[in-house]
Amino acid sequence: LDVISVYSCGIASILDLKHDRILICFEDGMIGVFDMRIRHFIFQNLGGHINTIFSIQFYPTNPDVFVTAGGEGVICTWNASTMRRIDRLVPQDPITGLFSMDVSLGGGMICCGYKEGRIAFFSLQTKTKINDITLTNKRIVSVKFSIFEPEQLIVSSDDGFCAVYDVQRNQILWQPNLQLTPNIGFFSIHNKGQILVTCHNGSVLIYNSIQSTEPDLVLEDPMKSDLYFLAFSPFDK
């Protein structure tokens, strides 16, 4: 293992670009391509955001495009080969305090999570806001679209709120038991309908369907520490 100091500001998010290169987003709004072999930036850009870049991901239908979302409320699309900004979406009404973002499977819609429990939907084609709704009273730290049910979104805040929200019907379809101290919810990438929820006590709750009111399986952590993230193997179910 090794520790590398790359910049004077804190790292907010990282994306793997392959070929020993990673795309790093920083708290001051800078993005940079860092080459792990030469231990040096080969590209840096401060032209997209003026606040922390909380979320970065590849565009679902074009692997040469990635999307970033900054705390100031701006969404940018970039060309991964040239590292040039393609577009910059600035909401007409000032929506600040952005903490999370996800792109729908078809790439036509983006959902962003904000402070005070608000989520908003944007069209990349028309560069406009579609609608917004307040689901809770704390900041939304995670939003994830389902790859099996594109109209479903799992939303999580940092006060224990976690819910599956139906975008078309504009309603909450499912929530876990708050007594289980839920933290961040995820849709399984392998099994349709399966939901996994990390907990503040370190456990992972596994629900095999949206009809499950109690977890079908609980993976416990003897350390009882806060669990915020999990990742799925792309090969092993």
Solvent accessible surface area in square Angstrom, and as a share of the most:
residue,aa,sasa,rsa
1,L,237,1.18
2,D,93,0.48
3,V,144,0.83
4,I,53,0.27
5,S,110,0.71
6,V,34,0.19
7,Y,68,0.26
8,S,116,0.75
9,C,39,0.24
10,G,33,0.31
11,I,83,0.42
12,A,37,0.29
13,S,21,0.13
14,I,95,0.48
15,L,29,0.15
16,D,76,0.39
17,L,35,0.17
18,K,134,0.57
19,H,151,0.67
20,D,78,0.40
21,R,91,0.33
22,I,38,0.19
23,L,0,0.00
24,I,3,0.01
25,C,0,0.00
26,F,0,0.00
27,E,87,0.39
28,D,53,0.27
29,G,2,0.02
30,M,6,0.03
31,I,1,0.01
32,G,0,0.00
33,V,7,0.04
34,F,6,0.03
35,D,5,0.03
36,M,74,0.33
37,R,159,0.58
38,I,109,0.55
39,R,123,0.45
40,H,118,0.53
41,F,24,0.10
42,I,73,0.37
43,F,64,0.27
44,Q,93,0.41
45,N,35,0.18
46,L,109,0.54
47,G,46,0.44
48,G,3,0.03
49,H,3,0.01
50,I,140,0.71
51,N,64,0.33
52,T,20,0.12
53,I,0,0.00
54,F,77,0.32
55,S,17,0.11
56,I,17,0.09
57,Q,41,0.18
58,F,67,0.28
59,Y,33,0.12
60,P,55,0.34
61,T,89,0.52
62,N,62,0.32
63,P,111,0.70
64,D,51,0.27
65,V,19,0.11
66,F,0,0.00
67,V,0,0.00
68,T,0,0.00
69,A,0,0.00
70,G,0,0.00
71,G,5,0.05
72,E,28,0.13
73,G,0,0.00
74,V,8,0.05
75,I,2,0.01
76,C,0,0.00
77,T,13,0.08
78,W,2,0.01
79,N,39,0.20
80,A,21,0.16
81,S,86,0.56
82,T,76,0.44
83,M,9,0.04
84,R,182,0.66
85,R,106,0.39
86,I,97,0.49
87,D,47,0.25
88,R,83,0.30
89,L,8,0.04
90,V,84,0.48
91,P,16,0.10
92,Q,176,0.78
93,D,55,0.28
94,P,123,0.77
95,I,7,0.03
96,T,72,0.42
97,G,16,0.15
98,L,0,0.00
99,F,45,0.19
100,S,7,0.05
101,M,7,0.03
102,D,13,0.07
103,V,6,0.04
104,S,13,0.08
105,L,84,0.42
106,G,57,0.55
107,G,0,0.00
108,G,32,0.31
109,M,39,0.18
110,I,0,0.00
111,C,0,0.00
112,C,0,0.00
113,G,0,0.00
114,Y,2,0.01
115,K,97,0.41
116,E,119,0.53
117,G,0,0.00
118,R,65,0.24
119,I,0,0.00
120,A,0,0.00
121,F,1,0.00
122,F,0,0.00
123,S,15,0.10
124,L,32,0.16
125,Q,123,0.55
126,T,88,0.51
127,K,105,0.45
128,T,61,0.36
129,K,66,0.28
130,I,94,0.48
131,N,58,0.30
132,D,52,0.27
133,I,45,0.23
134,T,87,0.51
135,L,30,0.15
136,T,25,0.14
137,N,112,0.57
138,K,100,0.42
139,R,104,0.38
140,I,0,0.00
141,V,44,0.25
142,S,11,0.07
143,V,2,0.01
144,K,80,0.34
145,F,16,0.07
146,S,4,0.03
147,I,75,0.38
148,F,73,0.30
149,E,49,0.22
150,P,69,0.43
151,E,45,0.20
152,Q,26,0.12
153,L,0,0.00
154,I,0,0.00
155,V,0,0.00
156,S,0,0.00
157,S,0,0.00
158,D,55,0.28
159,D,64,0.33
160,G,8,0.08
161,F,23,0.10
162,C,0,0.00
163,A,0,0.00
164,V,0,0.00
165,Y,1,0.01
166,D,4,0.02
167,V,29,0.16
168,Q,152,0.67
169,R,148,0.54
170,N,83,0.43
171,Q,82,0.36
172,I,67,0.34
173,L,50,0.25
174,W,18,0.06
175,Q,84,0.37
176,P,7,0.05
177,N,50,0.26
178,L,116,0.58
179,Q,159,0.71
180,L,54,0.27
181,T,56,0.33
182,P,1,0.01
183,N,1,0.00
184,I,10,0.05
185,G,0,0.00
186,F,22,0.09
187,F,25,0.10
188,S,3,0.02
189,I,70,0.35
190,H,36,0.16
191,N,61,0.31
192,K,131,0.55
193,G,30,0.29
194,Q,32,0.14
195,I,1,0.01
196,L,20,0.10
197,V,0,0.00
198,T,0,0.00
199,C,0,0.00
200,H,61,0.27
201,N,55,0.28
202,G,6,0.06
203,S,4,0.03
204,V,19,0.11
205,L,3,0.02
206,I,20,0.10
207,Y,0,0.00
208,N,84,0.43
209,S,38,0.24
210,I,38,0.19
211,Q,142,0.63
212,S,19,0.12
213,T,107,0.62
214,E,93,0.42
215,P,29,0.18
216,D,77,0.40
217,L,94,0.47
218,V,62,0.36
219,L,88,0.44
220,E,129,0.58
221,D,34,0.18
222,P,123,0.77
223,M,154,0.69
224,K,119,0.50
225,S,59,0.38
226,D,72,0.38
227,L,52,0.26
228,Y,96,0.36
229,F,169,0.70
230,L,45,0.22
231,A,99,0.77
232,F,54,0.23
233,S,51,0.33
234,P,96,0.60
235,F,184,0.77
236,D,109,0.56
237,K,175,0.74
